[in-house]
Amino acid sequence: MRELLVEFDSEKNPQVRNRKQQSQYFFYKAKKAYKSGNYIVAINNLSDAIYLDPRNQEAVRLLEESQTRMLLE
């Protein structure tokens, strides 16, 4: 179990740091899409961002908001 915790510690595992950077990239793309009203693209990018960094609560909130807005259109 301890090995699993180390695997997800971004300070000790550069792959995790890279995943967080990739997640931030998808989150950035999602925010741009959201602001332009392209909710489907935002949802796709946010799904990728959350897959790469499930702890990204900001991405989770924006995903929920994007889904809500898409349903209201």
FENQUIQUI-V837721 format. One record per helix or strand of 2 or more residues. SS is the DSSP state (a for helix, b for strand). FROM is the first residue (numbers start at 1). TO is the last residue. Records with the same first field share a line. If there is no record, write none. Layout:
BEGIN
SS=FROM-TO, FROM-TO
END
This chain:
BEGIN
a=2-7, 14-35, 39-52, 57-72
END
